[in-house]
Amino acid sequence: MPDPRRLFDAAERRLYLLRITAPARLTEPGVDVAAASAVVHGASAAVGDRVLGCALLIAGKVPRGA
């Protein structure tokens, strides 16, 4: 399995991209970029310290009548 820290790096890059391309969206009620960034950094550090693990879950839609 690839390094799960890459997932957190991607999340941080998305937050950075939003800061550049859609700053108004980040000021909407309920959006706390500082808290999101802190959670991403904390989770990445916990994975690096092997305190937190990561699992890949794949969901699919079951066709009707199956």
Backbone atoms as SQL, in Angstrom:
CREATE TABLE atoms (id INTEGER PRIMARY KEY, chain TEXT, resi INTEGER, resn TEXT, atom TEXT, x REAL, y REAL, z REAL);
INSERT INTO atoms VALUES
  (1, 'A', 1, 'MET', 'N', 0.854, -1.183, 0.000),
  (2, 'A', 1, 'MET', 'CA', 0.000, 0.000, 0.000),
  (3, 'A', 1, 'MET', 'C', 0.894, 1.238, 0.000),
  (4, 'A', 2, 'PRO', 'N', 0.533, 2.245, -0.790),
  (5, 'A', 2, 'PRO', 'CA', 1.334, 3.470, -0.817),
  (6, 'A', 2, 'PRO', 'C', 1.312, 4.186, 0.532),
  (7, 'A', 3, 'ASP', 'N', 2.254, 5.071, 0.705),
  (8, 'A', 3, 'ASP', 'CA', 2.365, 5.843, 1.940),
  (9, 'A', 3, 'ASP', 'C', 1.106, 6.683, 2.135),
  (10, 'A', 4, 'PRO', 'N', 0.357, 6.460, 3.227),
  (11, 'A', 4, 'PRO', 'CA', -0.886, 7.215, 3.435),
  (12, 'A', 4, 'PRO', 'C', -0.655, 8.705, 3.653),
  (13, 'A', 5, 'ARG', 'N', 0.589, 9.099, 3.946),
  (14, 'A', 5, 'ARG', 'CA', 0.838, 10.536, 4.116),
  (15, 'A', 5, 'ARG', 'C', 0.597, 11.285, 2.819),
  (16, 'A', 6, 'ARG', 'N', 0.693, 10.571, 1.685),
  (17, 'A', 6, 'ARG', 'CA', 0.405, 11.210, 0.398),
  (18, 'A', 6, 'ARG', 'C', -1.034, 11.710, 0.346),
  (19, 'A', 7, 'LEU', 'N', -1.949, 10.984, 0.991),
  (20, 'A', 7, 'LEU', 'CA', -3.347, 11.401, 1.058),
  (21, 'A', 7, 'LEU', 'C', -3.459, 12.749, 1.765),
  (22, 'A', 8, 'PHE', 'N', -2.735, 12.885, 2.864),
  (23, 'A', 8, 'PHE', 'CA', -2.790, 14.129, 3.628),
  (24, 'A', 8, 'PHE', 'C', -2.095, 15.263, 2.882),
  (25, 'A', 9, 'ASP', 'N', -1.024, 14.945, 2.180),
  (26, 'A', 9, 'ASP', 'CA', -0.355, 15.958, 1.355),
  (27, 'A', 9, 'ASP', 'C', -1.303, 16.466, 0.279),
  (28, 'A', 10, 'ALA', 'N', -2.063, 15.561, -0.323),
  (29, 'A', 10, 'ALA', 'CA', -3.029, 15.954, -1.352),
  (30, 'A', 10, 'ALA', 'C', -4.115, 16.844, -0.758),
  (31, 'A', 11, 'ALA', 'N', -4.577, 16.526, 0.437),
  (32, 'A', 11, 'ALA', 'CA', -5.595, 17.354, 1.095),
  (33, 'A', 11, 'ALA', 'C', -5.049, 18.752, 1.363),
  (34, 'A', 12, 'GLU', 'N', -3.807, 18.832, 1.815),
  (35, 'A', 12, 'GLU', 'CA', -3.202, 20.145, 2.074),
  (36, 'A', 12, 'GLU', 'C', -3.036, 20.934, 0.782),
  (37, 'A', 13, 'ARG', 'N', -2.681, 20.262, -0.297),
  (38, 'A', 13, 'ARG', 'CA', -2.564, 20.952, -1.598),
  (39, 'A', 13, 'ARG', 'C', -3.912, 21.478, -2.062),
  (40, 'A', 14, 'ARG', 'N', -4.967, 20.729, -1.809),
  (41, 'A', 14, 'ARG', 'CA', -6.313, 21.196, -2.187),
  (42, 'A', 14, 'ARG', 'C', -6.706, 22.430, -1.386),
  (43, 'A', 15, 'LEU', 'N', -6.394, 22.430, -0.104),
  (44, 'A', 15, 'LEU', 'CA', -6.683, 23.616, 0.711),
  (45, 'A', 15, 'LEU', 'C', -5.909, 24.827, 0.192),
  (46, 'A', 16, 'TYR', 'N', -4.648, 24.610, -0.164),
  (47, 'A', 16, 'TYR', 'CA', -3.821, 25.691, -0.701),
  (48, 'A', 16, 'TYR', 'C', -4.413, 26.209, -2.007),
  (49, 'A', 17, 'LEU', 'N', -4.839, 25.289, -2.866),
  (50, 'A', 17, 'LEU', 'CA', -5.432, 25.683, -4.145),
  (51, 'A', 17, 'LEU', 'C', -6.706, 26.493, -3.929),
  (52, 'A', 18, 'LEU', 'N', -7.521, 26.097, -2.964),
  (53, 'A', 18, 'LEU', 'CA', -8.730, 26.863, -2.659),
  (54, 'A', 18, 'LEU', 'C', -8.395, 28.265, -2.169),
  (55, 'A', 19, 'ARG', 'N', -7.328, 28.389, -1.388),
  (56, 'A', 19, 'ARG', 'CA', -6.930, 29.719, -0.917),
  (57, 'A', 19, 'ARG', 'C', -6.619, 30.646, -2.093),
  (58, 'A', 20, 'ILE', 'N', -6.073, 30.066, -3.170),
  (59, 'A', 20, 'ILE', 'CA', -5.700, 30.862, -4.337),
  (60, 'A', 20, 'ILE', 'C', -6.881, 31.099, -5.275),
  (61, 'A', 21, 'THR', 'N', -7.635, 30.036, -5.563),
  (62, 'A', 21, 'THR', 'CA', -8.651, 30.118, -6.612),
  (63, 'A', 21, 'THR', 'C', -10.042, 30.499, -6.134),
  (64, 'A', 22, 'ALA', 'N', -10.379, 30.230, -4.896),
  (65, 'A', 22, 'ALA', 'CA', -11.737, 30.505, -4.415),
  (66, 'A', 22, 'ALA', 'C', -11.727, 30.974, -2.965),
  (67, 'A', 23, 'PRO', 'N', -11.027, 32.063, -2.677),
  (68, 'A', 23, 'PRO', 'CA', -10.938, 32.502, -1.279),
  (69, 'A', 23, 'PRO', 'C', -12.302, 32.846, -0.669),
  (70, 'A', 24, 'ALA', 'N', -13.249, 33.288, -1.483),
  (71, 'A', 24, 'ALA', 'CA', -14.570, 33.633, -0.948),
  (72, 'A', 24, 'ALA', 'C', -15.283, 32.405, -0.387),
  (73, 'A', 25, 'ARG', 'N', -15.069, 31.261, -1.007),
  (74, 'A', 25, 'ARG', 'CA', -15.707, 30.026, -0.517),
  (75, 'A', 25, 'ARG', 'C', -15.182, 29.646, 0.855),
  (76, 'A', 26, 'LEU', 'N', -13.960, 30.044, 1.150),
  (77, 'A', 26, 'LEU', 'CA', -13.359, 29.683, 2.430),
  (78, 'A', 26, 'LEU', 'C', -13.853, 30.554, 3.572),
  (79, 'A', 27, 'THR', 'N', -14.592, 31.607, 3.250),
  (80, 'A', 27, 'THR', 'CA', -15.143, 32.464, 4.295),
  (81, 'A', 27, 'THR', 'C', -16.608, 32.155, 4.571),
  (82, 'A', 28, 'GLU', 'N', -17.142, 31.142, 3.893),
  (83, 'A', 28, 'GLU', 'CA', -18.533, 30.764, 4.114),
  (84, 'A', 28, 'GLU', 'C', -18.705, 30.181, 5.512),
  (85, 'A', 29, 'PRO', 'N', -19.915, 30.300, 6.066),
  (86, 'A', 29, 'PRO', 'CA', -20.159, 29.743, 7.404),
  (87, 'A', 29, 'PRO', 'C', -19.852, 28.245, 7.439),
  (88, 'A', 30, 'GLY', 'N', -19.214, 27.830, 8.510),
  (89, 'A', 30, 'GLY', 'CA', -18.904, 26.421, 8.698),
  (90, 'A', 30, 'GLY', 'C', -17.574, 25.988, 8.114),
  (91, 'A', 31, 'VAL', 'N', -16.890, 26.882, 7.423),
  (92, 'A', 31, 'VAL', 'CA', -15.601, 26.548, 6.832),
  (93, 'A', 31, 'VAL', 'C', -14.496, 27.131, 7.716),
  (94, 'A', 32, 'ASP', 'N', -13.647, 26.275, 8.230),
  (95, 'A', 32, 'ASP', 'CA', -12.544, 26.704, 9.074),
  (96, 'A', 32, 'ASP', 'C', -11.258, 26.106, 8.510),
  (97, 'A', 33, 'VAL', 'N', -10.607, 26.864, 7.632),
  (98, 'A', 33, 'VAL', 'CA', -9.416, 26.376, 6.949),
  (99, 'A', 33, 'VAL', 'C', -8.284, 26.103, 7.932),
  (100, 'A', 34, 'ALA', 'N', -8.143, 26.940, 8.925),
  (101, 'A', 34, 'ALA', 'CA', -7.072, 26.743, 9.900),
  (102, 'A', 34, 'ALA', 'C', -7.263, 25.424, 10.638),
  (103, 'A', 35, 'ALA', 'N', -8.497, 25.123, 11.026),
  (104, 'A', 35, 'ALA', 'CA', -8.768, 23.866, 11.723),
  (105, 'A', 35, 'ALA', 'C', -8.542, 22.676, 10.787),
  (106, 'A', 36, 'ALA', 'N', -8.986, 22.790, 9.542),
  (107, 'A', 36, 'ALA', 'CA', -8.790, 21.706, 8.579),
  (108, 'A', 36, 'ALA', 'C', -7.308, 21.445, 8.349),
  (109, 'A', 37, 'SER', 'N', -6.551, 22.507, 8.203),
  (110, 'A', 37, 'SER', 'CA', -5.119, 22.370, 7.990),
  (111, 'A', 37, 'SER', 'C', -4.445, 21.732, 9.205),
  (112, 'A', 38, 'ALA', 'N', -4.858, 22.124, 10.391),
  (113, 'A', 38, 'ALA', 'CA', -4.282, 21.551, 11.612),
  (114, 'A', 38, 'ALA', 'C', -4.600, 20.064, 11.717),
  (115, 'A', 39, 'VAL', 'N', -5.809, 19.677, 11.349),
  (116, 'A', 39, 'VAL', 'CA', -6.185, 18.262, 11.392),
  (117, 'A', 39, 'VAL', 'C', -5.363, 17.463, 10.386),
  (118, 'A', 40, 'VAL', 'N', -5.185, 18.019, 9.182),
  (119, 'A', 40, 'VAL', 'CA', -4.398, 17.336, 8.150),
  (120, 'A', 40, 'VAL', 'C', -2.959, 17.138, 8.633),
  (121, 'A', 41, 'HIS', 'N', -2.381, 18.189, 9.188),
  (122, 'A', 41, 'HIS', 'CA', -0.998, 18.085, 9.673),
  (123, 'A', 41, 'HIS', 'C', -0.886, 17.099, 10.835),
  (124, 'A', 42, 'GLY', 'N', -1.842, 17.144, 11.739),
  (125, 'A', 42, 'GLY', 'CA', -1.827, 16.226, 12.874),
  (126, 'A', 42, 'GLY', 'C', -1.978, 14.773, 12.449),
  (127, 'A', 43, 'ALA', 'N', -2.882, 14.530, 11.516),
  (128, 'A', 43, 'ALA', 'CA', -3.088, 13.168, 11.032),
  (129, 'A', 43, 'ALA', 'C', -1.848, 12.665, 10.299),
  (130, 'A', 44, 'SER', 'N', -1.237, 13.523, 9.500),
  (131, 'A', 44, 'SER', 'CA', -0.036, 13.137, 8.775),
  (132, 'A', 44, 'SER', 'C', 1.095, 12.793, 9.750),
  (133, 'A', 45, 'ALA', 'N', 1.240, 13.589, 10.787),
  (134, 'A', 45, 'ALA', 'CA', 2.278, 13.327, 11.793),
  (135, 'A', 45, 'ALA', 'C', 1.988, 12.027, 12.535),
  (136, 'A', 46, 'ALA', 'N', 0.722, 11.775, 12.857),
  (137, 'A', 46, 'ALA', 'CA', 0.366, 10.545, 13.564),
  (138, 'A', 46, 'ALA', 'C', 0.633, 9.314, 12.709),
  (139, 'A', 47, 'VAL', 'N', 0.381, 9.419, 11.416),
  (140, 'A', 47, 'VAL', 'CA', 0.692, 8.301, 10.514),
  (141, 'A', 47, 'VAL', 'C', 2.200, 8.092, 10.464),
  (142, 'A', 48, 'GLY', 'N', 2.940, 9.186, 10.368),
  (143, 'A', 48, 'GLY', 'CA', 4.396, 9.087, 10.335),
  (144, 'A', 48, 'GLY', 'C', 4.975, 8.472, 11.597),
  (145, 'A', 49, 'ASP', 'N', 4.325, 8.734, 12.730),
  (146, 'A', 49, 'ASP', 'CA', 4.771, 8.175, 14.009),
  (147, 'A', 49, 'ASP', 'C', 4.186, 6.785, 14.271),
  (148, 'A', 50, 'ARG', 'N', 3.418, 6.280, 13.323),
  (149, 'A', 50, 'ARG', 'CA', 2.758, 4.971, 13.420),
  (150, 'A', 50, 'ARG', 'C', 1.768, 4.900, 14.575),
  (151, 'A', 51, 'VAL', 'N', 1.180, 6.041, 14.919),
  (152, 'A', 51, 'VAL', 'CA', 0.141, 6.089, 15.939),
  (153, 'A', 51, 'VAL', 'C', -1.224, 5.893, 15.281),
  (154, 'A', 52, 'LEU', 'N', -1.323, 6.316, 14.054),
  (155, 'A', 52, 'LEU', 'CA', -2.568, 6.253, 13.299),
  (156, 'A', 52, 'LEU', 'C', -2.308, 5.471, 12.024),
  (157, 'A', 53, 'GLY', 'N', -3.230, 4.601, 11.684),
  (158, 'A', 53, 'GLY', 'CA', -3.119, 3.831, 10.455),
  (159, 'A', 53, 'GLY', 'C', -4.156, 4.291, 9.458),
  (160, 'A', 54, 'CYS', 'N', -4.103, 3.699, 8.315),
  (161, 'A', 54, 'CYS', 'CA', -5.015, 4.081, 7.255),
  (162, 'A', 54, 'CYS', 'C', -5.449, 2.815, 6.531),
  (163, 'A', 55, 'ALA', 'N', -6.705, 2.755, 6.148),
  (164, 'A', 55, 'ALA', 'CA', -7.221, 1.611, 5.397),
  (165, 'A', 55, 'ALA', 'C', -7.914, 2.131, 4.147),
  (166, 'A', 56, 'LEU', 'N', -7.862, 1.360, 3.122),
  (167, 'A', 56, 'LEU', 'CA', -8.526, 1.719, 1.878),
  (168, 'A', 56, 'LEU', 'C', -9.854, 0.988, 1.838),
  (169, 'A', 57, 'LEU', 'N', -10.940, 1.743, 1.777),
  (170, 'A', 57, 'LEU', 'CA', -12.276, 1.173, 1.693),
  (171, 'A', 57, 'LEU', 'C', -12.855, 1.511, 0.325),
  (172, 'A', 58, 'ILE', 'N', -13.414, 0.528, -0.303),
  (173, 'A', 58, 'ILE', 'CA', -14.016, 0.746, -1.610),
  (174, 'A', 58, 'ILE', 'C', -15.481, 0.370, -1.504),
  (175, 'A', 59, 'ALA', 'N', -16.339, 1.287, -1.905),
  (176, 'A', 59, 'ALA', 'CA', -17.777, 1.041, -1.867),
  (177, 'A', 59, 'ALA', 'C', -18.317, 1.014, -3.290),
  (178, 'A', 60, 'GLY', 'N', -19.308, 0.233, -3.466),
  (179, 'A', 60, 'GLY', 'CA', -19.949, 0.162, -4.768),
  (180, 'A', 60, 'GLY', 'C', -21.445, 0.085, -4.602),
  (181, 'A', 61, 'LYS', 'N', -22.138, 0.504, -5.608),
  (182, 'A', 61, 'LYS', 'CA', -23.591, 0.453, -5.569),
  (183, 'A', 61, 'LYS', 'C', -24.043, -0.916, -6.062),
  (184, 'A', 62, 'VAL', 'N', -24.903, -1.545, -5.269),
  (185, 'A', 62, 'VAL', 'CA', -25.436, -2.849, -5.651),
  (186, 'A', 62, 'VAL', 'C', -26.632, -2.615, -6.556),
  (187, 'A', 63, 'PRO', 'N', -26.623, -3.211, -7.731),
  (188, 'A', 63, 'PRO', 'CA', -27.765, -3.020, -8.650),
  (189, 'A', 63, 'PRO', 'C', -29.064, -3.525, -8.021),
  (190, 'A', 64, 'ARG', 'N', -30.160, -2.893, -8.365),
  (191, 'A', 64, 'ARG', 'CA', -31.458, -3.318, -7.844),
  (192, 'A', 64, 'ARG', 'C', -31.768, -4.716, -8.346),
  (193, 'A', 65, 'GLY', 'N', -32.329, -5.484, -7.464),
  (194, 'A', 65, 'GLY', 'CA', -32.719, -6.843, -7.814),
  (195, 'A', 65, 'GLY', 'C', -31.587, -7.839, -7.729),
  (196, 'A', 66, 'ALA', 'N', -30.441, -7.393, -7.262),
  (197, 'A', 66, 'ALA', 'CA', -29.297, -8.323, -7.183),
  (198, 'A', 66, 'ALA', 'C', -29.278, -9.044, -5.862);
